[in-house]
Structure formats: C-alpha cells, structure tokens
Amino acid sequence: MKQEFTTESPNKVSGELAYDDKVIQKIVGLALESVDGLLAVDGGFFSNLTGKLVNNDDVTTGVGVEVGKEQVAVDLKVVIEYQRHVPDIYEKIKSVIRKEVAAMTDLDVVEVNVDVVDIKTKSQQKEAEVSLQDRVVDVAQTTSQFTSKQVDKVKDKVGDRKSQEPRVH
C-alpha cells in the first residue's frame, strides 16, 4: 500500500508524496541494527557481534507496517539476547523506530507491537548465523555443480550429434 500526501505551496504547485510500505519497512529494519540486545527479527538476523546485518539484502523480513495518511503502526517478531532486560530493549526499539521514521518521512509512529519469539545467547545466535550462511553457501555450491553438470551433458549431446551428422564437403 502506498501512502499519499497532497501538497500545495504558495506557488500553486500541487502533487503527491507517496511512501510504499516497503520503504517504511526498510527504514525500520535498518534502524533496528543499532538496538543492543536484539539478535534477530523473524528470520532477519542481525549480528550485533559484528555490528552489521548478515542478510542485508532484505532488512524488511519480519517487519510488518500499516501506513496511514500521517501515522504508522509497526509489528515485529524478535529474538532477544539471553539475560537482557526485555522491557528496556522494547523501549529502545520503539524509540529508534519513531525517531528514524519521523526523520525521514515526517510520519508519526503511533504503535509498535513486539512479539518476543525466542531468547538466545550470543554464541547460540552466532552458531545460527554461521549455519544459515553455511546452508546458503552449500545451496549455491550445489546449484553451481548441478548447472555445470547440465552444461556438460548438453555439450556431450551436441558433440554426439555433430559426430553422427554426415560431413558435407
């Protein structure tokens, strides 16, 4: 859903400013990188150990938004670091989301719903990140090997056909 605004200036220039939901989701996802104690957002792993996103291609994973004309509501499912005070992390999440969305869009964040779906130690999270990366690498290697084999088969078939064709001189 796109959020549209009608603007008029003293020069009588009219038009609309629109924000696609994905834009707001991305702002939220990127803003959450800075929240200490937040390990993941519904499959979108953060690596607070290294200070960067692991899956930075899609920071919108696990971020739901509802965008109105002037207001935004956000829904998150998160994994929190073990032995951290969850209410403090929740307050930090709300604060950083409100600040970043307002700074970039002038929209007012009126609701942030956070569902804590798991709690892990940093080492458990690190293992999960590594195993996720390993699986991605394994899939890429397997796909590459499969593709290479398929190309070789096609080359062999083309070669077989050429050797069976009568030669024209």
Residue, then its C-alpha position, 0 to 999 in steps of 0.5 A: m500500500k502506498q501512502e499519499f500526501t497532497t501538497e500545495s505551496p504558495n506557488k500553486v504547485s500541487g502533487e503527491l508524496a507517496y511512501d510504499d510500505k516497503v520503504i517504511q519497512k526498510i527504514v525500520g529494519l535498518a534502524l533496528e541494527s543499532v538496538d543492543g540486545l536484539l539478535a534477530v527479527d523473524g528470520g532477519f538476523f542481525s549480528n550485533l557481534t559484528g555490528k552489521l546485518v548478515n542478510n542485508d539484502d532484505v532488512t524488511t523480513g519480519v517487519g510488518v507496517e500499516v501506513g496511514k495518511e500521517q501515522v504508522a503502526v509497526d509489528l515485529k517478531v524478535v529474538i532477544e539476547y539471553q539475560r537482557h532486560v526485555p522491557d528496556i530493549y522494547e523501549k529502545i526499539k520503539s524509540v529508534i523506530r519513531k525517531e528514524v521514521a519521523a526523520m525521514t518521512d515526517l510520519d508519526v509512529v503511533e504503535v509498535n507491537v513486539d512479539v518476543v519469539d525466542i531468547k538466545t545467547k550470543s554464541q547460540q545466535k552466532e552458531a545460527e548465523v554461521s549455519l544459515q550462511d553455511r546452508v546458503v553457501d552449500v545451496a549455491q555450491t550445489t546449484s553451481q555443480f548441478t548447472s555445470k553438470q547440465v552444461d556438460k551433458v548438453k555439450d556431450k549431446v551436441g558433440d554426439r550429434k555433430s559426430q553422427e551428422p554426415r560431413v558435407h564437403 
